[in-house]
Amino acid sequence: MRFFFHLSNDISCMDEEGMELPDLATARAKGIESARSIMSAEIRNGKLPLADVITIANEKGTPMATVSFRETLEMSA
C-alpha cells in the first residue's frame, strides 16, 4: 500500500512520491521517525517546531492518521 506524508507548518508541503509500506502502523512509525528527523535538523538552527504535523494519506488522498511533532517527544526535566 502506498502512503503519502504531507507536512503542515506555516506552509503545506505535499508528498508527491509516497512510500510503499505494508500497513498503517508501519506508516505511522515512519511518520514519527520523519518528524523526529525534521526536528533534529531544525534544533541545529535554534528552532523546535512542535506545532508541525504530518498527515498520512492513502493512495486516494484520504487522510488515515496524523502525527503531531509534539506527540513524538517525551519531555523530561
mmCIF file of the N, C-alpha and C atoms, coordinates in Angstrom:
data_MODEL
# 
_entry.id   MODEL 
# 
loop_
_atom_site.group_PDB 
_atom_site.id 
_atom_site.type_symbol 
_atom_site.label_atom_id 
_atom_site.label_alt_id 
_atom_site.label_comp_id 
_atom_site.label_asym_id 
_atom_site.label_entity_id 
_atom_site.label_seq_id 
_atom_site.pdbx_PDB_ins_code 
_atom_site.Cartn_x 
_atom_site.Cartn_y 
_atom_site.Cartn_z 
_atom_site.occupancy 
_atom_site.B_iso_or_equiv 
_atom_site.pdbx_formal_charge 
_atom_site.auth_seq_id 
_atom_site.auth_comp_id 
_atom_site.auth_asym_id 
_atom_site.auth_atom_id 
_atom_site.pdbx_PDB_model_num 
ATOM 1   N N  . MET A 1 1  ? 0.853  -1.174 0.000  1.00 0.00 ? 1  MET A N  1 
ATOM 2   C CA . MET A 1 1  ? 0.000  0.000  0.000  1.00 0.00 ? 1  MET A CA 1 
ATOM 3   C C  . MET A 1 1  ? 0.900  1.240  0.000  1.00 0.00 ? 1  MET A C  1 
ATOM 4   N N  . ARG A 1 2  ? 0.535  2.237  -0.789 1.00 0.00 ? 2  ARG A N  1 
ATOM 5   C CA . ARG A 1 2  ? 1.326  3.462  -0.858 1.00 0.00 ? 2  ARG A CA 1 
ATOM 6   C C  . ARG A 1 2  ? 0.734  4.504  0.093  1.00 0.00 ? 2  ARG A C  1 
ATOM 7   N N  . PHE A 1 3  ? 1.611  5.096  0.911  1.00 0.00 ? 3  PHE A N  1 
ATOM 8   C CA . PHE A 1 3  ? 1.229  6.143  1.846  1.00 0.00 ? 3  PHE A CA 1 
ATOM 9   C C  . PHE A 1 3  ? 1.981  7.422  1.488  1.00 0.00 ? 3  PHE A C  1 
ATOM 10  N N  . PHE A 1 4  ? 1.322  8.554  1.728  1.00 0.00 ? 4  PHE A N  1 
ATOM 11  C CA . PHE A 1 4  ? 1.895  9.865  1.456  1.00 0.00 ? 4  PHE A CA 1 
ATOM 12  C C  . PHE A 1 4  ? 1.982  10.631 2.774  1.00 0.00 ? 4  PHE A C  1 
ATOM 13  N N  . PHE A 1 5  ? 3.082  11.350 2.953  1.00 0.00 ? 5  PHE A N  1 
ATOM 14  C CA . PHE A 1 5  ? 3.366  12.040 4.204  1.00 0.00 ? 5  PHE A CA 1 
ATOM 15  C C  . PHE A 1 5  ? 3.408  13.541 3.941  1.00 0.00 ? 5  PHE A C  1 
ATOM 16  N N  . HIS A 1 6  ? 2.301  14.228 4.234  1.00 0.00 ? 6  HIS A N  1 
ATOM 17  C CA . HIS A 1 6  ? 2.172  15.659 3.967  1.00 0.00 ? 6  HIS A CA 1 
ATOM 18  C C  . HIS A 1 6  ? 2.523  16.440 5.230  1.00 0.00 ? 6  HIS A C  1 
ATOM 19  N N  . LEU A 1 7  ? 3.448  17.382 5.094  1.00 0.00 ? 7  LEU A N  1 
ATOM 20  C CA . LEU A 1 7  ? 3.901  18.193 6.222  1.00 0.00 ? 7  LEU A CA 1 
ATOM 21  C C  . LEU A 1 7  ? 3.126  19.502 6.262  1.00 0.00 ? 7  LEU A C  1 
ATOM 22  N N  . SER A 1 8  ? 2.593  19.837 7.421  1.00 0.00 ? 8  SER A N  1 
ATOM 23  C CA . SER A 1 8  ? 1.898  21.113 7.616  1.00 0.00 ? 8  SER A CA 1 
ATOM 24  C C  . SER A 1 8  ? 2.595  21.880 8.725  1.00 0.00 ? 8  SER A C  1 
ATOM 25  N N  . ASN A 1 9  ? 3.005  23.084 8.381  1.00 0.00 ? 9  ASN A N  1 
ATOM 26  C CA . ASN A 1 9  ? 3.543  24.027 9.359  1.00 0.00 ? 9  ASN A CA 1 
ATOM 27  C C  . ASN A 1 9  ? 3.051  25.395 8.921  1.00 0.00 ? 9  ASN A C  1 
ATOM 28  N N  . ASP A 1 10 ? 3.917  26.381 8.776  1.00 0.00 ? 10 ASP A N  1 
ATOM 29  C CA . ASP A 1 10 ? 3.476  27.683 8.275  1.00 0.00 ? 10 ASP A CA 1 
ATOM 30  C C  . ASP A 1 10 ? 2.947  27.553 6.846  1.00 0.00 ? 10 ASP A C  1 
ATOM 31  N N  . ILE A 1 11 ? 3.459  26.576 6.124  1.00 0.00 ? 11 ILE A N  1 
ATOM 32  C CA . ILE A 1 11 ? 3.007  26.266 4.773  1.00 0.00 ? 11 ILE A CA 1 
ATOM 33  C C  . ILE A 1 11 ? 2.788  24.758 4.691  1.00 0.00 ? 11 ILE A C  1 
ATOM 34  N N  . SER A 1 12 ? 2.125  24.300 3.659  1.00 0.00 ? 12 SER A N  1 
ATOM 35  C CA . SER A 1 12 ? 1.934  22.858 3.477  1.00 0.00 ? 12 SER A CA 1 
ATOM 36  C C  . SER A 1 12 ? 2.907  22.342 2.436  1.00 0.00 ? 12 SER A C  1 
ATOM 37  N N  . CYS A 1 13 ? 3.507  21.205 2.722  1.00 0.00 ? 13 CYS A N  1 
ATOM 38  C CA . CYS A 1 13 ? 4.425  20.553 1.796  1.00 0.00 ? 13 CYS A CA 1 
ATOM 39  C C  . CYS A 1 13 ? 3.838  19.180 1.483  1.00 0.00 ? 13 CYS A C  1 
ATOM 40  N N  . MET A 1 14 ? 3.376  19.030 0.254  1.00 0.00 ? 14 MET A N  1 
ATOM 41  C CA . MET A 1 14 ? 2.711  17.802 -0.152 1.00 0.00 ? 14 MET A CA 1 
ATOM 42  C C  . MET A 1 14 ? 3.723  16.769 -0.647 1.00 0.00 ? 14 MET A C  1 
ATOM 43  N N  . ASP A 1 15 ? 3.604  15.560 -0.178 1.00 0.00 ? 15 ASP A N  1 
ATOM 44  C CA . ASP A 1 15 ? 4.434  14.439 -0.619 1.00 0.00 ? 15 ASP A CA 1 
ATOM 45  C C  . ASP A 1 15 ? 3.851  13.924 -1.930 1.00 0.00 ? 15 ASP A C  1 
ATOM 46  N N  . GLU A 1 16 ? 4.586  14.069 -3.012 1.00 0.00 ? 16 GLU A N  1 
ATOM 47  C CA . GLU A 1 16 ? 4.102  13.648 -4.329 1.00 0.00 ? 16 GLU A CA 1 
ATOM 48  C C  . GLU A 1 16 ? 4.484  12.207 -4.671 1.00 0.00 ? 16 GLU A C  1 
ATOM 49  N N  . GLU A 1 17 ? 5.516  11.667 -4.013 1.00 0.00 ? 17 GLU A N  1 
ATOM 50  C CA . GLU A 1 17 ? 6.009  10.326 -4.325 1.00 0.00 ? 17 GLU A CA 1 
ATOM 51  C C  . GLU A 1 17 ? 5.368  9.235  -3.480 1.00 0.00 ? 17 GLU A C  1 
ATOM 52  N N  . GLY A 1 18 ? 5.251  9.485  -2.195 1.00 0.00 ? 18 GLY A N  1 
ATOM 53  C CA . GLY A 1 18 ? 4.733  8.477  -1.295 1.00 0.00 ? 18 GLY A CA 1 
ATOM 54  C C  . GLY A 1 18 ? 5.736  7.358  -1.067 1.00 0.00 ? 18 GLY A C  1 
ATOM 55  N N  . MET A 1 19 ? 5.306  6.356  -0.320 1.00 0.00 ? 19 MET A N  1 
ATOM 56  C CA . MET A 1 19 ? 6.173  5.250  0.047  1.00 0.00 ? 19 MET A CA 1 
ATOM 57  C C  . MET A 1 19 ? 5.341  3.984  0.191  1.00 0.00 ? 19 MET A C  1 
ATOM 58  N N  . GLU A 1 20 ? 5.834  2.907  -0.386 1.00 0.00 ? 20 GLU A N  1 
ATOM 59  C CA . GLU A 1 20 ? 5.157  1.612  -0.241 1.00 0.00 ? 20 GLU A CA 1 
ATOM 60  C C  . GLU A 1 20 ? 5.481  1.038  1.138  1.00 0.00 ? 20 GLU A C  1 
ATOM 61  N N  . LEU A 1 21 ? 4.450  0.797  1.919  1.00 0.00 ? 21 LEU A N  1 
ATOM 62  C CA . LEU A 1 21 ? 4.610  0.232  3.254  1.00 0.00 ? 21 LEU A CA 1 
ATOM 63  C C  . LEU A 1 21 ? 3.510  -0.814 3.464  1.00 0.00 ? 21 LEU A C  1 
ATOM 64  N N  . PRO A 1 22 ? 3.747  -1.781 4.341  1.00 0.00 ? 22 PRO A N  1 
ATOM 65  C CA . PRO A 1 22 ? 2.785  -2.876 4.492  1.00 0.00 ? 22 PRO A CA 1 
ATOM 66  C C  . PRO A 1 22 ? 1.454  -2.498 5.135  1.00 0.00 ? 22 PRO A C  1 
ATOM 67  N N  . ASP A 1 23 ? 1.469  -1.484 6.036  1.00 0.00 ? 23 ASP A N  1 
ATOM 68  C CA . ASP A 1 23 ? 0.229  -1.167 6.744  1.00 0.00 ? 23 ASP A CA 1 
ATOM 69  C C  . ASP A 1 23 ? 0.318  0.212  7.387  1.00 0.00 ? 23 ASP A C  1 
ATOM 70  N N  . LEU A 1 24 ? -0.799 0.647  7.950  1.00 0.00 ? 24 LEU A N  1 
ATOM 71  C CA . LEU A 1 24 ? -0.873 1.971  8.562  1.00 0.00 ? 24 LEU A CA 1 
ATOM 72  C C  . LEU A 1 24 ? 0.027  2.087  9.792  1.00 0.00 ? 24 LEU A C  1 
ATOM 73  N N  . ALA A 1 25 ? 0.157  1.033  10.564 1.00 0.00 ? 25 ALA A N  1 
ATOM 74  C CA . ALA A 1 25 ? 1.027  1.081  11.753 1.00 0.00 ? 25 ALA A CA 1 
ATOM 75  C C  . ALA A 1 25 ? 2.476  1.364  11.345 1.00 0.00 ? 25 ALA A C  1 
ATOM 76  N N  . THR A 1 26 ? 2.922  0.744  10.270 1.00 0.00 ? 26 THR A N  1 
ATOM 77  C CA . THR A 1 26 ? 4.277  0.977  9.776  1.00 0.00 ? 26 THR A CA 1 
ATOM 78  C C  . THR A 1 26 ? 4.393  2.400  9.240  1.00 0.00 ? 26 THR A C  1 
ATOM 79  N N  . ALA A 1 27 ? 3.357  2.880  8.561  1.00 0.00 ? 27 ALA A N  1 
ATOM 80  C CA . ALA A 1 27 ? 3.360  4.249  8.046  1.00 0.00 ? 27 ALA A CA 1 
ATOM 81  C C  . ALA A 1 27 ? 3.416  5.249  9.190  1.00 0.00 ? 27 ALA A C  1 
ATOM 82  N N  . ARG A 1 28 ? 2.666  4.986  10.250 1.00 0.00 ? 28 ARG A N  1 
ATOM 83  C CA . ARG A 1 28 ? 2.689  5.893  11.411 1.00 0.00 ? 28 ARG A CA 1 
ATOM 84  C C  . ARG A 1 28 ? 4.072  5.909  12.053 1.00 0.00 ? 28 ARG A C  1 
ATOM 85  N N  . ALA A 1 29 ? 4.710  4.756  12.171 1.00 0.00 ? 29 ALA A N  1 
ATOM 86  C CA . ALA A 1 29 ? 6.070  4.696  12.722 1.00 0.00 ? 29 ALA A CA 1 
ATOM 87  C C  . ALA A 1 29 ? 7.028  5.494  11.838 1.00 0.00 ? 29 ALA A C  1 
ATOM 88  N N  . LYS A 1 30 ? 6.862  5.407  10.521 1.00 0.00 ? 30 LYS A N  1 
ATOM 89  C CA . LYS A 1 30 ? 7.693  6.177  9.595  1.00 0.00 ? 30 LYS A CA 1 
ATOM 90  C C  . LYS A 1 30 ? 7.419  7.673  9.757  1.00 0.00 ? 30 LYS A C  1 
ATOM 91  N N  . GLY A 1 31 ? 6.169  8.046  9.980  1.00 0.00 ? 31 GLY A N  1 
ATOM 92  C CA . GLY A 1 31 ? 5.826  9.449  10.221 1.00 0.00 ? 31 GLY A CA 1 
ATOM 93  C C  . GLY A 1 31 ? 6.490  9.987  11.478 1.00 0.00 ? 31 GLY A C  1 
ATOM 94  N N  . ILE A 1 32 ? 6.512  9.193  12.531 1.00 0.00 ? 32 ILE A N  1 
ATOM 95  C CA . ILE A 1 32 ? 7.177  9.591  13.780 1.00 0.00 ? 32 ILE A CA 1 
ATOM 96  C C  . ILE A 1 32 ? 8.671  9.752  13.543 1.00 0.00 ? 32 ILE A C  1 
ATOM 97  N N  . GLU A 1 33 ? 9.266  8.803  12.848 1.00 0.00 ? 33 GLU A N  1 
ATOM 98  C CA . GLU A 1 33 ? 10.690 8.873  12.524 1.00 0.00 ? 33 GLU A CA 1 
ATOM 99  C C  . GLU A 1 33 ? 10.995 10.131 11.706 1.00 0.00 ? 33 GLU A C  1 
ATOM 100 N N  . SER A 1 34 ? 10.147 10.444 10.743 1.00 0.00 ? 34 SER A N  1 
ATOM 101 C CA . SER A 1 34 ? 10.347 11.631 9.905  1.00 0.00 ? 34 SER A CA 1 
ATOM 102 C C  . SER A 1 34 ? 10.225 12.913 10.719 1.00 0.00 ? 34 SER A C  1 
ATOM 103 N N  . ALA A 1 35 ? 9.230  12.984 11.595 1.00 0.00 ? 35 ALA A N  1 
ATOM 104 C CA . ALA A 1 35 ? 9.043  14.164 12.443 1.00 0.00 ? 35 ALA A CA 1 
ATOM 105 C C  . ALA A 1 35 ? 10.268 14.393 13.314 1.00 0.00 ? 35 ALA A C  1 
ATOM 106 N N  . ARG A 1 36 ? 10.785 13.346 13.906 1.00 0.00 ? 36 ARG A N  1 
ATOM 107 C CA . ARG A 1 36 ? 11.970 13.480 14.760 1.00 0.00 ? 36 ARG A CA 1 
ATOM 108 C C  . ARG A 1 36 ? 13.195 13.907 13.956 1.00 0.00 ? 36 ARG A C  1 
ATOM 109 N N  . SER A 1 37 ? 13.318 13.411 12.745 1.00 0.00 ? 37 SER A N  1 
ATOM 110 C CA . SER A 1 37 ? 14.432 13.794 11.883 1.00 0.00 ? 37 SER A CA 1 
ATOM 111 C C  . SER A 1 37 ? 14.356 15.279 11.514 1.00 0.00 ? 37 SER A C  1 
ATOM 112 N N  . ILE A 1 38 ? 13.156 15.735 11.164 1.00 0.00 ? 38 ILE A N  1 
ATOM 113 C CA . ILE A 1 38 ? 12.967 17.152 10.828 1.00 0.00 ? 38 ILE A CA 1 
ATOM 114 C C  . ILE A 1 38 ? 13.274 18.024 12.033 1.00 0.00 ? 38 ILE A C  1 
ATOM 115 N N  . MET A 1 39 ? 12.770 17.631 13.212 1.00 0.00 ? 39 MET A N  1 
ATOM 116 C CA . MET A 1 39 ? 13.030 18.415 14.420 1.00 0.00 ? 39 MET A CA 1 
ATOM 117 C C  . MET A 1 39 ? 14.514 18.462 14.735 1.00 0.00 ? 39 MET A C  1 
ATOM 118 N N  . SER A 1 40 ? 15.208 17.362 14.539 1.00 0.00 ? 40 SER A N  1 
ATOM 119 C CA . SER A 1 40 ? 16.647 17.321 14.796 1.00 0.00 ? 40 SER A CA 1 
ATOM 120 C C  . SER A 1 40 ? 17.376 18.354 13.947 1.00 0.00 ? 40 SER A C  1 
ATOM 121 N N  . ALA A 1 41 ? 17.019 18.423 12.677 1.00 0.00 ? 41 ALA A N  1 
ATOM 122 C CA . ALA A 1 41 ? 17.644 19.405 11.780 1.00 0.00 ? 41 ALA A CA 1 
ATOM 123 C C  . ALA A 1 41 ? 17.283 20.830 12.200 1.00 0.00 ? 41 ALA A C  1 
ATOM 124 N N  . GLU A 1 42 ? 16.043 21.041 12.596 1.00 0.00 ? 42 GLU A N  1 
ATOM 125 C CA . GLU A 1 42 ? 15.602 22.378 12.997 1.00 0.00 ? 42 GLU A CA 1 
ATOM 126 C C  . GLU A 1 42 ? 16.253 22.826 14.311 1.00 0.00 ? 42 GLU A C  1 
ATOM 127 N N  . ILE A 1 43 ? 16.474 21.897 15.232 1.00 0.00 ? 43 ILE A N  1 
ATOM 128 C CA . ILE A 1 43 ? 17.113 22.234 16.502 1.00 0.00 ? 43 ILE A CA 1 
ATOM 129 C C  . ILE A 1 43 ? 18.511 22.806 16.258 1.00 0.00 ? 43 ILE A C  1 
ATOM 130 N N  . ARG A 1 44 ? 19.211 22.258 15.265 1.00 0.00 ? 44 ARG A N  1 
ATOM 131 C CA . ARG A 1 44 ? 20.543 22.783 14.940 1.00 0.00 ? 44 ARG A CA 1 
ATOM 132 C C  . ARG A 1 44 ? 20.470 24.234 14.477 1.00 0.00 ? 44 ARG A C  1 
ATOM 133 N N  . ASN A 1 45 ? 19.296 24.661 14.003 1.00 0.00 ? 45 ASN A N  1 
ATOM 134 C CA . ASN A 1 45 ? 19.085 26.049 13.585 1.00 0.00 ? 45 ASN A CA 1 
ATOM 135 C C  . ASN A 1 45 ? 18.443 26.882 14.692 1.00 0.00 ? 45 ASN A C  1 
ATOM 136 N N  . GLY A 1 46 ? 18.341 26.300 15.892 1.00 0.00 ? 46 GLY A N  1 
ATOM 137 C CA . GLY A 1 46 ? 17.796 27.023 17.030 1.00 0.00 ? 46 GLY A CA 1 
ATOM 138 C C  . GLY A 1 46 ? 16.278 27.035 17.096 1.00 0.00 ? 46 GLY A C  1 
ATOM 139 N N  . LYS A 1 47 ? 15.617 26.132 16.375 1.00 0.00 ? 47 LYS A N  1 
ATOM 140 C CA . LYS A 1 47 ? 14.160 26.090 16.363 1.00 0.00 ? 47 LYS A CA 1 
ATOM 141 C C  . LYS A 1 47 ? 13.681 24.710 16.814 1.00 0.00 ? 47 LYS A C  1 
ATOM 142 N N  . LEU A 1 48 ? 12.497 24.681 17.412 1.00 0.00 ? 48 LEU A N  1 
ATOM 143 C CA . LEU A 1 48 ? 11.864 23.415 17.772 1.00 0.00 ? 48 LEU A CA 1 
ATOM 144 C C  . LEU A 1 48 ? 10.410 23.491 17.310 1.00 0.00 ? 48 LEU A C  1 
ATOM 145 N N  . PRO A 1 49 ? 10.102 22.913 16.136 1.00 0.00 ? 49 PRO A N  1 
ATOM 146 C CA . PRO A 1 49 ? 8.785  23.079 15.506 1.00 0.00 ? 49 PRO A CA 1 
ATOM 147 C C  . PRO A 1 49 ? 7.702  22.156 16.073 1.00 0.00 ? 49 PRO A C  1 
ATOM 148 N N  . LEU A 1 50 ? 7.311  22.376 17.319 1.00 0.00 ? 50 LEU A N  1 
ATOM 149 C CA . LEU A 1 50 ? 6.357  21.492 17.974 1.00 0.00 ? 50 LEU A CA 1 
ATOM 150 C C  . LEU A 1 50 ? 4.946  21.583 17.410 1.00 0.00 ? 50 LEU A C  1 
ATOM 151 N N  . ALA A 1 51 ? 4.612  22.645 16.696 1.00 0.00 ? 51 ALA A N  1 
ATOM 152 C CA . ALA A 1 51 ? 3.264  22.798 16.155 1.00 0.00 ? 51 ALA A CA 1 
ATOM 153 C C  . ALA A 1 51 ? 3.099  22.112 14.795 1.00 0.00 ? 51 ALA A C  1 
ATOM 154 N N  . ASP A 1 52 ? 4.180  21.635 14.206 1.00 0.00 ? 52 ASP A N  1 
ATOM 155 C CA . ASP A 1 52 ? 4.107  20.993 12.892 1.00 0.00 ? 52 ASP A CA 1 
ATOM 156 C C  . ASP A 1 52 ? 3.386  19.645 12.984 1.00 0.00 ? 52 ASP A C  1 
ATOM 157 N N  . VAL A 1 53 ? 2.803  19.233 11.860 1.00 0.00 ? 53 VAL A N  1 
ATOM 158 C CA . VAL A 1 53 ? 2.023  17.993 11.798 1.00 0.00 ? 53 VAL A CA 1 
ATOM 159 C C  . VAL A 1 53 ? 2.310  17.292 10.478 1.00 0.00 ? 53 VAL A C  1 
ATOM 160 N N  . ILE A 1 54 ? 2.415  15.980 10.524 1.00 0.00 ? 54 ILE A N  1 
ATOM 161 C CA . ILE A 1 54 ? 2.482  15.166 9.318  1.00 0.00 ? 54 ILE A CA 1 
ATOM 162 C C  . ILE A 1 54 ? 1.147  14.431 9.195  1.00 0.00 ? 54 ILE A C  1 
ATOM 163 N N  . THR A 1 55 ? 0.486  14.620 8.055  1.00 0.00 ? 55 THR A N  1 
ATOM 164 C CA . THR A 1 55 ? -0.744 13.900 7.761  1.00 0.00 ? 55 THR A CA 1 
ATOM 165 C C  . THR A 1 55 ? -0.395 12.740 6.840  1.00 0.00 ? 55 THR A C  1 
ATOM 166 N N  . ILE A 1 56 ? -0.783 11.549 7.240  1.00 0.00 ? 56 ILE A N  1 
ATOM 167 C CA . ILE A 1 56 ? -0.521 10.345 6.441  1.00 0.00 ? 56 ILE A CA 1 
ATOM 168 C C  . ILE A 1 56 ? -1.782 10.040 5.649  1.00 0.00 ? 56 ILE A C  1 
ATOM 169 N N  . ALA A 1 57 ? -1.648 10.030 4.315  1.00 0.00 ? 57 ALA A N  1 
ATOM 170 C CA . ALA A 1 57 ? -2.793 9.788  3.435  1.00 0.00 ? 57 ALA A CA 1 
ATOM 171 C C  . ALA A 1 57 ? -2.579 8.515  2.624  1.00 0.00 ? 57 ALA A C  1 
ATOM 172 N N  . ASN A 1 58 ? -3.678 7.921  2.195  1.00 0.00 ? 58 ASN A N  1 
ATOM 173 C CA . ASN A 1 58 ? -3.578 6.729  1.352  1.00 0.00 ? 58 ASN A CA 1 
ATOM 174 C C  . ASN A 1 58 ? -3.484 7.140  -0.120 1.00 0.00 ? 58 ASN A C  1 
ATOM 175 N N  . GLU A 1 59 ? -3.490 6.168  -1.009 1.00 0.00 ? 59 GLU A N  1 
ATOM 176 C CA . GLU A 1 59 ? -3.341 6.421  -2.444 1.00 0.00 ? 59 GLU A CA 1 
ATOM 177 C C  . GLU A 1 59 ? -4.462 7.277  -3.025 1.00 0.00 ? 59 GLU A C  1 
ATOM 178 N N  . LYS A 1 60 ? -5.624 7.254  -2.402 1.00 0.00 ? 60 LYS A N  1 
ATOM 179 C CA . LYS A 1 60 ? -6.759 8.054  -2.865 1.00 0.00 ? 60 LYS A CA 1 
ATOM 180 C C  . LYS A 1 60 ? -6.729 9.472  -2.314 1.00 0.00 ? 60 LYS A C  1 
ATOM 181 N N  . GLY A 1 61 ? -5.748 9.762  -1.442 1.00 0.00 ? 61 GLY A N  1 
ATOM 182 C CA . GLY A 1 61 ? -5.648 11.082 -0.831 1.00 0.00 ? 61 GLY A CA 1 
ATOM 183 C C  . GLY A 1 61 ? -6.424 11.220 0.457  1.00 0.00 ? 61 GLY A C  1 
ATOM 184 N N  . THR A 1 62 ? -7.010 10.126 0.915  1.00 0.00 ? 62 THR A N  1 
ATOM 185 C CA . THR A 1 62 ? -7.780 10.144 2.158  1.00 0.00 ? 62 THR A CA 1 
ATOM 186 C C  . THR A 1 62 ? -6.840 10.147 3.354  1.00 0.00 ? 62 THR A C  1 
ATOM 187 N N  . PRO A 1 63 ? -6.969 11.139 4.262  1.00 0.00 ? 63 PRO A N  1 
ATOM 188 C CA . PRO A 1 63 ? -6.146 11.136 5.471  1.00 0.00 ? 63 PRO A CA 1 
ATOM 189 C C  . PRO A 1 63 ? -6.443 9.897  6.321  1.00 0.00 ? 63 PRO A C  1 
ATOM 190 N N  . MET A 1 64 ? -5.383 9.197  6.718  1.00 0.00 ? 64 MET A N  1 
ATOM 191 C CA . MET A 1 64 ? -5.522 7.970  7.504  1.00 0.00 ? 64 MET A CA 1 
ATOM 192 C C  . MET A 1 64 ? -5.066 8.163  8.950  1.00 0.00 ? 64 MET A C  1 
ATOM 193 N N  . ALA A 1 65 ? -4.120 9.092  9.159  1.00 0.00 ? 65 ALA A N  1 
ATOM 194 C CA . ALA A 1 65 ? -3.583 9.345  10.501 1.00 0.00 ? 65 ALA A CA 1 
ATOM 195 C C  . ALA A 1 65 ? -2.831 10.668 10.482 1.00 0.00 ? 65 ALA A C  1 
ATOM 196 N N  . THR A 1 66 ? -2.617 11.211 11.662 1.00 0.00 ? 66 THR A N  1 
ATOM 197 C CA . THR A 1 66 ? -1.770 12.399 11.792 1.00 0.00 ? 66 THR A CA 1 
ATOM 198 C C  . THR A 1 66 ? -0.728 12.140 12.866 1.00 0.00 ? 66 THR A C  1 
ATOM 199 N N  . VAL A 1 67 ? 0.407  12.777 12.695 1.00 0.00 ? 67 VAL A N  1 
ATOM 200 C CA . VAL A 1 67 ? 1.485  12.716 13.674 1.00 0.00 ? 67 VAL A CA 1 
ATOM 201 C C  . VAL A 1 67 ? 1.859  14.155 13.997 1.00 0.00 ? 67 VAL A C  1 
ATOM 202 N N  . SER A 1 68 ? 1.523  14.595 15.206 1.00 0.00 ? 68 SER A N  1 
ATOM 203 C CA . SER A 1 68 ? 1.957  15.933 15.609 1.00 0.00 ? 68 SER A CA 1 
ATOM 204 C C  . SER A 1 68 ? 3.380  15.806 16.140 1.00 0.00 ? 68 SER A C  1 
ATOM 205 N N  . PHE A 1 69 ? 4.198  16.784 15.817 1.00 0.00 ? 69 PHE A N  1 
ATOM 206 C CA . PHE A 1 69 ? 5.587  16.736 16.257 1.00 0.00 ? 69 PHE A CA 1 
ATOM 207 C C  . PHE A 1 69 ? 5.664  16.672 17.782 1.00 0.00 ? 69 PHE A C  1 
ATOM 208 N N  . ARG A 1 70 ? 4.784  17.397 18.440 1.00 0.00 ? 70 ARG A N  1 
ATOM 209 C CA . ARG A 1 70 ? 4.780  17.421 19.909 1.00 0.00 ? 70 ARG A CA 1 
ATOM 210 C C  . ARG A 1 70 ? 4.611  16.028 20.503 1.00 0.00 ? 70 ARG A C  1 
ATOM 211 N N  . GLU A 1 71 ? 3.775  15.188 19.890 1.00 0.00 ? 71 GLU A N  1 
ATOM 212 C CA . GLU A 1 71 ? 3.499  13.862 20.445 1.00 0.00 ? 71 GLU A CA 1 
ATOM 213 C C  . GLU A 1 71 ? 4.663  12.888 20.251 1.00 0.00 ? 71 GLU A C  1 
ATOM 214 N N  . THR A 1 72 ? 5.645  13.251 19.435 1.00 0.00 ? 72 THR A N  1 
ATOM 215 C CA . THR A 1 72 ? 6.767  12.327 19.184 1.00 0.00 ? 72 THR A CA 1 
ATOM 216 C C  . THR A 1 72 ? 7.877  12.464 20.215 1.00 0.00 ? 72 THR A C  1 
ATOM 217 N N  . LEU A 1 73 ? 7.703  13.404 21.156 1.00 0.00 ? 73 LEU A N  1 
ATOM 218 C CA . LEU A 1 73 ? 8.733  13.637 22.161 1.00 0.00 ? 73 LEU A CA 1 
ATOM 219 C C  . LEU A 1 73 ? 8.225  13.303 23.553 1.00 0.00 ? 73 LEU A C  1 
ATOM 220 N N  . GLU A 1 74 ? 9.138  12.865 24.368 1.00 0.00 ? 74 GLU A N  1 
ATOM 221 C CA . GLU A 1 74 ? 8.841  12.706 25.797 1.00 0.00 ? 74 GLU A CA 1 
ATOM 222 C C  . GLU A 1 74 ? 9.648  13.769 26.504 1.00 0.00 ? 74 GLU A C  1 
ATOM 223 N N  . MET A 1 75 ? 8.944  14.729 27.098 1.00 0.00 ? 75 MET A N  1 
ATOM 224 C CA . MET A 1 75 ? 9.629  15.836 27.788 1.00 0.00 ? 75 MET A CA 1 
ATOM 225 C C  . MET A 1 75 ? 9.990  15.410 29.199 1.00 0.00 ? 75 MET A C  1 
ATOM 226 N N  . SER A 1 76 ? 11.201 15.740 29.600 1.00 0.00 ? 76 SER A N  1 
ATOM 227 C CA . SER A 1 76 ? 11.626 15.457 30.976 1.00 0.00 ? 76 SER A CA 1 
ATOM 228 C C  . SER A 1 76 ? 12.427 16.648 31.495 1.00 0.00 ? 76 SER A C  1 
ATOM 229 N N  . ALA A 1 77 ? 12.424 16.781 32.783 1.00 0.00 ? 77 ALA A N  1 
ATOM 230 C CA . ALA A 1 77 ? 13.118 17.917 33.403 1.00 0.00 ? 77 ALA A CA 1 
ATOM 231 C C  . ALA A 1 77 ? 14.558 17.586 33.694 1.00 0.00 ? 77 ALA A C  1 
# 
